[in-house]
Amino acid sequence: MNLLIKGGRLIDPSQGIDDNLDVLIADGVVLELGKGLTAPQGTETIDASGLIVTPGLIDMHVHFRDPGLEYKEDIGTGSRAAAAGGFTSVACMPNTSPVIDNKAVACYVVNKAKCEAVVNVFPVGNITKGGKGESLAEMGELKECGCVAVSDDGRPVCNSELMRRALEYAKGIGIAVISHAEEISLVGEGVMNEGFTSTELGLKGIPWAAEDVAVARDVYLAEFTGAPVHIAHISTVGSARIIRNAKARGVKVTCETAPHYFTLTDEAVAGYNTNAKMNPPLRSAADVAAMKAGLADGTIDAIATDHAPHHADEKEIEFNLAMNGIIGLETSLPLSLKLVEERCLDLTTLVKVMSCNPAKILGIDRGSLKPGYVGDVTVIDPNKAWTVTAEKLESKSKNSPFIGCEMKGAAAYTIVKGQVVHKGI
């Protein structure tokens, strides 16, 4: 089936395009860009007048909990949440049950995604066997099975020698390493950011140094080995500074942050709100400003949601015992568009960090609408006003601090390989 998207403002940083152009997709592939395009009879047409057309958005950090934890989320529900949020591709972290540290589990994810997912699902394998940080997993085998990166996300690789070898081996086979940068000994029993709010609430704090020390280690290991490293979910002034300085001297380091880190501060925990409990924790206003500045100057390469669904029973309990994490696929786009409204970013930069850069870091053939590329497209209505309600969320879990909040901007159409998988208007 052919699809013609007419009259939209096409923004494609991979081609330096920001213009009103039509997009013609045939047999799932971008065929032509231009003005006043016509298509064969029977072609489906989308009127994108007043809308923004971009390469399909890519979330390079999600947790779909499948296999083993499907009561929180599964590949089907997670992919529908992604589509509702405008994402055409996602990279699933490996802290499932069992973890994705071998061929069998990786193939399970790939095959189930083919059957149940409405978006592209790319698995991320483990750096270490069992995610235990003791010995390297078979990265080559994981890559052969379709894994686009390796990570022990959810816990750091504490052994520096092992992390060095992981970077060296990954460099040799051409697979991305995603670091969960956290110094566990500094975290201790902390459950939120260390500061005034933690003291006021009587909760044990996690200092910013717990992140910064670990980021610095992995930056230096990348510099020493000459291997690239990607730092997940940065949240502090120091992390941004360390990475900015490393890039200036040529270190092959990239990083991401999440919408909650440039939107909320640790004050959101007031009232012991477990939907504001995450790892790394929400930080200070200065850290929020640093995330915005890092996105604006190119220090931060990607916006990723760290979509982390949990059952209500794991959140509606004592704060110290509640699980870390929030869902984010369906609120990421409007929260990120707010950066454009605030003139922190322009639309071209936003598309870079939500599509082009994630594709480049993961080494996948997405993030562009060049003729010949896969026809993954996100059509955005930047002015759509809506309210986040638990009932309307596609995700199986509802653990979001944004429930009840007014949003502006949403996916009007999410298109995967030329097929409309979500229609928001």
C-alpha positions as CSV (number, residue, x, y, z in Angstrom):
1,M,0.0,0.0,0.0
2,N,1.2,3.5,-0.8
3,L,0.9,6.5,1.4
4,L,1.1,10.2,0.6
5,I,1.5,12.8,3.3
6,K,0.7,16.2,1.9
7,G,1.2,19.8,2.9
8,G,3.1,19.3,6.2
9,R,6.1,21.2,7.5
10,L,8.8,18.6,6.9
11,I,11.7,18.7,9.3
12,D,14.5,16.3,8.6
13,P,17.9,17.3,10.0
14,S,19.6,14.4,8.2
15,Q,19.0,16.2,5.0
16,G,19.0,19.8,6.3
17,I,15.3,20.1,5.4
18,D,12.8,22.5,7.0
19,D,10.2,23.1,4.3
20,N,6.6,22.4,3.3
21,L,7.0,19.2,1.4
22,D,4.9,16.1,0.6
23,V,6.2,12.6,1.4
24,L,5.4,9.7,-0.8
25,I,5.9,6.2,0.7
26,A,5.6,3.1,-1.5
27,D,5.9,-0.5,-0.2
28,G,7.0,0.7,3.2
29,V,9.9,2.8,1.8
30,V,10.2,6.6,1.2
31,L,9.9,7.0,-2.5
32,E,9.9,10.8,-3.0
33,L,9.9,14.2,-1.3
34,G,8.6,17.3,-3.1
35,K,5.9,19.9,-3.6
36,G,2.6,19.0,-5.2
37,L,3.3,15.3,-5.4
38,T,0.7,13.0,-6.9
39,A,0.4,9.3,-6.3
40,P,-1.2,6.3,-8.1
41,Q,-4.9,5.6,-7.7
42,G,-5.7,3.9,-4.4
43,T,-3.0,5.7,-2.5
44,E,-4.0,6.7,1.1
45,T,-3.6,10.4,1.6
46,I,-3.0,12.3,4.9
47,D,-3.6,16.0,5.0
48,A,-0.7,17.3,7.2
49,S,-1.5,21.0,6.7
50,G,-0.6,22.8,9.9
51,L,1.2,19.8,11.2
52,I,4.9,18.9,11.5
53,V,6.3,15.9,9.7
54,T,9.5,14.2,10.9
55,P,11.4,11.0,10.7
56,G,9.9,8.5,13.1
57,L,10.8,9.3,16.7
58,I,13.1,6.8,18.4
59,D,13.2,6.1,22.1
60,M,16.5,4.4,22.8
61,H,15.7,3.5,26.4
62,V,12.5,1.7,27.5
63,H,11.6,-1.2,29.7
64,F,8.9,-3.4,28.3
65,R,9.3,-6.0,31.1
66,D,8.9,-8.9,28.7
67,P,9.8,-11.7,29.3
68,G,8.8,-12.5,32.9
69,L,7.3,-9.3,34.2
70,E,4.4,-8.9,31.9
71,Y,2.1,-7.9,34.7
72,K,3.7,-4.5,34.4
73,E,4.0,-4.2,30.7
74,D,4.5,-6.5,27.7
75,I,5.8,-6.0,24.1
76,G,2.3,-5.5,22.8
77,T,1.1,-2.9,25.3
78,G,4.4,-1.2,25.4
79,S,4.5,-0.8,21.6
80,R,1.0,0.7,21.6
81,A,2.1,3.2,24.2
82,A,5.1,4.0,22.0
83,A,2.9,4.5,19.0
84,A,0.5,6.7,21.0
85,G,3.5,8.8,22.0
86,G,4.7,9.2,18.4
87,F,7.6,6.7,18.6
88,T,8.1,4.4,15.6
89,S,11.2,2.6,17.2
90,V,12.2,1.7,20.7
91,A,15.2,0.0,22.3
92,C,14.3,-2.3,25.1
93,M,16.5,-2.7,28.1
94,P,17.6,-6.2,29.2
95,N,16.6,-6.3,32.9
96,T,13.8,-8.7,32.3
97,S,13.3,-12.1,33.9
98,P,15.3,-13.9,32.6
99,V,17.6,-11.1,31.5
100,I,18.6,-10.8,27.9
101,D,22.1,-12.2,28.2
102,N,21.8,-15.1,25.7
103,K,20.6,-16.0,22.2
104,A,17.4,-17.7,23.4
105,V,16.0,-14.7,25.2
106,A,17.1,-12.2,22.6
107,C,15.4,-14.2,19.9
108,Y,12.3,-14.4,22.0
109,V,12.1,-10.6,22.2
110,V,12.7,-10.3,18.4
111,N,10.2,-12.9,17.5
112,K,7.5,-11.7,19.9
113,A,7.9,-8.2,18.6
114,K,7.3,-9.4,15.0
115,C,4.0,-10.9,16.1
116,E,2.7,-8.4,18.6
117,A,4.5,-5.0,18.3
118,V,3.0,-2.2,16.2
119,V,6.4,-0.3,16.2
120,N,10.0,-1.4,15.7
121,V,11.4,-3.1,18.8
122,F,15.1,-3.4,19.0
123,P,16.4,-5.4,22.0
124,V,19.4,-4.4,24.1
125,G,21.4,-7.3,25.5
126,N,23.3,-7.5,28.8
127,I,27.0,-6.4,29.2
128,T,27.5,-9.2,31.8
129,K,26.0,-12.6,32.3
130,G,22.9,-12.4,34.4
131,G,23.5,-8.7,34.7
132,K,25.5,-9.5,37.7
133,G,28.7,-7.6,36.8
134,E,30.9,-10.6,37.1
135,S,31.8,-11.8,33.6
136,L,31.0,-10.7,30.1
137,A,28.0,-11.9,28.2
138,E,28.4,-13.2,24.7
139,M,28.1,-9.9,23.0
140,G,28.8,-11.2,19.5
141,E,26.0,-13.7,19.8
142,L,23.6,-11.0,21.1
143,K,24.4,-8.8,18.2
144,E,23.8,-11.6,15.7
145,C,20.3,-12.1,17.3
146,G,19.4,-8.5,16.7
147,C,20.6,-6.6,19.8
148,V,21.6,-3.1,18.9
149,A,23.4,-2.3,22.1
150,V,24.5,-3.9,25.4
151,S,23.8,-2.5,28.9
152,D,23.3,-3.7,32.5
153,D,20.8,-0.9,32.9
154,G,19.2,-1.0,36.3
155,R,22.6,-1.6,37.9
156,P,26.1,-0.4,37.1
157,V,29.1,-2.5,36.1
158,C,31.0,-1.8,39.2
159,N,34.2,-3.6,38.3
160,S,36.3,-1.1,36.3
161,E,38.5,-3.7,34.7
162,L,35.4,-5.6,33.5
163,M,34.0,-2.4,32.0
164,R,37.2,-1.7,30.2
165,R,37.1,-5.2,28.6
166,A,33.5,-4.7,27.7
167,L,34.3,-1.4,25.9
168,E,37.2,-3.0,24.1
169,Y,35.2,-6.1,23.0
170,A,32.2,-4.1,22.0
171,K,34.4,-1.8,19.9
172,G,35.8,-4.8,18.1
173,I,32.3,-6.1,17.1
174,G,30.7,-2.7,16.5
175,I,28.0,-2.7,19.1
176,A,27.0,0.2,21.4
177,V,27.7,0.1,25.1
178,I,25.1,1.9,27.3
179,S,26.4,2.7,30.8
180,H,24.2,2.9,33.8
181,A,26.5,5.3,35.7
182,E,26.0,5.0,39.4
183,E,28.5,4.6,42.3
184,I,26.6,2.2,44.5
185,S,28.7,2.8,47.6
186,L,27.7,6.5,47.5
187,V,24.0,5.7,46.9
188,G,23.9,3.5,50.1
189,E,20.3,3.4,51.4
190,G,19.3,6.7,49.6
191,V,15.9,6.9,48.0
192,M,15.8,10.4,46.6
193,N,18.1,13.3,45.8
194,E,20.2,14.5,48.8
195,G,19.1,18.1,49.6
196,F,16.7,20.3,51.5
197,T,13.6,18.2,50.4
198,S,15.1,14.9,51.6
199,T,16.0,16.4,54.9
200,E,12.5,18.0,55.3
201,L,10.9,14.6,54.5
202,G,13.2,12.6,56.6
203,L,14.3,10.4,53.7
204,K,17.9,9.3,53.1
205,G,19.4,11.1,50.2
206,I,21.5,10.2,47.1
207,P,24.2,12.8,46.5
208,W,24.9,14.1,43.0
209,A,28.4,12.7,43.3
210,A,27.0,9.1,43.1
211,E,26.3,9.9,39.4
212,D,29.2,12.1,38.6
213,V,31.9,9.8,39.9
214,A,30.6,6.9,37.8
215,V,30.2,9.1,34.7
216,A,33.8,10.3,35.1
217,R,35.0,6.7,35.3
218,D,33.3,5.6,32.1
219,V,34.4,8.7,30.3
220,Y,38.0,8.0,31.2
221,L,37.7,4.3,30.3
222,A,36.3,5.4,26.9
223,E,39.2,7.8,26.5
224,F,41.8,5.1,27.5
225,T,40.4,2.4,25.2
226,G,39.4,4.6,22.3
227,A,36.0,2.9,22.4
228,P,32.6,4.8,22.3
229,V,30.4,4.8,25.3
230,H,26.8,6.1,25.8
231,I,25.8,7.3,29.2
232,A,22.2,6.7,30.1
233,H,19.8,9.0,31.9
234,I,22.1,11.8,33.1
235,S,20.6,14.2,35.6
236,T,23.3,16.4,37.2
237,V,25.2,19.6,36.5
238,G,28.4,17.6,37.0
239,S,27.6,14.9,34.5
240,A,26.8,17.4,31.8
241,R,30.1,19.2,32.5
242,I,32.2,16.1,32.5
243,I,30.7,14.9,29.2
244,R,31.0,18.4,27.6
245,N,34.6,18.6,28.5
246,A,35.3,15.0,27.3
247,K,33.7,15.8,23.9
248,A,35.8,18.9,23.6
249,R,39.0,16.7,23.8
250,G,37.7,14.1,21.4
251,V,36.4,11.4,23.7
252,K,33.8,9.2,22.0
253,V,31.1,9.7,24.5
254,T,27.4,10.3,23.9
255,C,24.6,10.6,26.5
256,E,20.8,11.0,27.0
257,T,18.5,12.6,29.5
258,A,14.8,12.0,30.1
259,P,11.9,14.5,30.1
260,H,11.4,14.3,33.9
261,Y,15.0,15.5,34.4
262,F,14.4,18.7,32.5
263,T,10.8,19.2,33.8
264,L,10.6,18.2,37.5
265,T,12.8,18.8,40.6
266,D,13.0,16.8,43.8
267,E,10.2,18.9,45.2
268,A,7.9,16.7,43.3
269,V,8.5,14.0,46.0
270,A,6.6,16.2,48.5
271,G,3.9,14.2,50.2
272,Y,6.0,11.1,49.6
273,N,4.8,10.8,46.0
274,T,6.2,7.5,44.9
275,N,5.4,8.4,41.3
276,A,8.2,10.9,41.6
277,K,10.6,8.2,42.8
278,M,13.1,7.1,40.1
279,N,16.8,6.3,39.6
280,P,18.7,8.5,39.1
281,P,16.4,10.6,41.3
282,L,14.9,13.9,40.5
283,R,17.4,16.6,41.2
284,S,17.6,20.4,41.9
285,A,16.5,23.4,39.8
286,A,20.2,23.9,38.9
287,D,20.3,20.4,37.5
288,V,17.1,20.9,35.5
289,A,18.7,24.0,34.0
290,A,21.9,22.1,33.2
291,M,19.9,19.4,31.3
292,K,18.2,22.1,29.2
293,A,21.6,23.8,28.5
294,G,23.1,20.5,27.6
295,L,20.4,19.7,25.1
296,A,20.7,23.2,23.6
297,D,24.5,23.1,23.1
298,G,24.7,19.5,21.9
299,T,26.3,18.0,25.0
300,I,23.3,15.8,25.5
301,D,22.7,13.8,22.3
302,A,19.3,12.2,22.9
303,I,16.0,12.5,24.8
304,A,15.0,9.0,26.0
305,T,12.0,8.2,28.3
306,D,13.5,5.5,30.5
307,H,9.9,4.2,30.4
308,A,9.7,2.1,33.5
309,P,6.2,0.6,34.2
310,H,5.3,-0.8,37.6
311,H,2.2,-2.3,39.0
312,A,0.2,-0.1,41.4
313,D,1.0,-2.5,44.3
314,E,4.7,-1.7,43.8
315,K,4.1,2.1,44.0
316,E,1.2,2.5,46.4
317,I,3.4,1.6,49.4
318,E,5.9,3.2,51.8
319,F,8.2,5.5,49.9
320,N,11.4,3.6,50.9
321,L,10.0,0.3,49.6
322,A,8.4,1.6,46.4
323,M,10.1,0.6,43.1
324,N,12.0,3.2,41.1
325,G,10.7,4.4,37.8
326,I,7.9,6.1,35.9
327,I,6.2,5.6,32.5
328,G,7.0,8.2,29.9
329,L,6.3,7.1,26.3
330,E,3.0,9.0,26.1
331,T,4.1,12.2,27.7
332,S,7.6,12.6,26.3
333,L,6.6,14.5,23.1
334,P,4.6,17.3,24.7
335,L,7.1,17.7,27.5
336,S,9.9,18.0,24.9
337,L,7.9,20.3,22.7
338,K,7.7,22.6,25.7
339,L,11.5,23.2,25.3
340,V,10.7,24.7,21.9
341,E,8.0,26.8,23.3
342,E,10.5,28.1,25.9
343,R,13.0,28.8,23.1
344,C,15.5,26.4,24.7
345,L,15.6,24.3,21.5
346,D,14.5,24.8,18.0
347,L,12.4,22.2,16.2
348,T,15.4,20.9,14.2
349,T,17.4,20.3,17.3
350,L,14.4,18.5,18.9
351,V,14.1,16.2,15.9
352,K,17.8,15.5,16.1
353,V,17.7,14.4,19.8
354,M,14.5,12.4,19.4
355,S,15.2,10.7,16.1
356,C,18.4,11.3,14.1
357,N,20.9,11.0,17.0
358,P,19.4,7.9,18.7
359,A,19.4,6.1,15.3
360,K,23.1,7.0,14.8
361,I,24.1,6.0,18.3
362,L,22.3,2.6,18.0
363,G,23.5,2.1,14.4
364,I,20.0,1.5,13.0
365,D,18.7,2.5,9.5
366,R,16.2,5.0,10.8
367,G,16.1,8.7,11.7
368,S,15.8,10.0,8.1
369,L,13.3,10.4,5.4
370,K,15.8,10.2,2.5
371,P,14.4,8.3,-0.5
372,G,15.2,4.7,0.0
373,Y,14.9,4.8,3.8
374,V,12.2,2.9,5.7
375,G,8.9,4.8,5.8
376,D,8.8,5.5,9.5
377,V,7.2,8.9,10.0
378,T,5.8,10.9,12.9
379,V,3.2,13.6,12.2
380,I,3.0,16.0,15.1
381,D,0.2,18.4,16.1
382,P,2.1,20.9,18.2
383,N,-1.0,22.7,19.3
384,K,-3.2,19.8,20.5
385,A,-4.3,20.4,24.1
386,W,-5.0,17.3,26.2
387,T,-5.0,16.0,29.8
388,V,-3.1,13.0,31.0
389,T,-5.5,10.5,32.5
390,A,-4.8,7.0,33.6
391,E,-7.8,5.7,31.7
392,K,-6.5,6.9,28.4
393,L,-2.9,5.8,28.7
394,E,-2.1,2.8,26.5
395,S,0.6,1.5,28.9
396,K,-0.4,-1.3,31.1
397,S,1.0,0.5,34.1
398,K,-0.1,4.0,35.2
399,N,2.9,5.2,37.4
400,S,3.3,8.7,36.1
401,P,3.8,12.0,38.0
402,F,2.0,13.8,35.2
403,I,-1.5,12.2,35.7
404,G,-3.9,15.1,35.7
405,C,-1.5,17.5,34.0
406,E,-2.5,19.6,31.0
407,M,-0.3,18.9,27.9
408,K,0.2,20.7,24.6
409,G,1.3,18.7,21.6
410,A,0.8,15.1,20.5
411,A,1.3,12.6,17.7
412,A,-1.4,13.1,15.0
413,Y,-0.2,10.1,13.1
414,T,2.5,7.5,13.9
415,I,3.5,5.6,10.7
416,V,5.7,2.5,10.6
417,K,6.9,1.2,7.3
418,G,4.2,3.2,5.6
419,Q,1.4,1.9,7.8
420,V,-0.6,4.1,10.2
421,V,-0.3,2.5,13.6
422,H,-1.7,5.4,15.6
423,K,-4.1,8.1,14.7
424,G,-4.5,10.9,17.3
425,I,-6.8,13.2,15.4
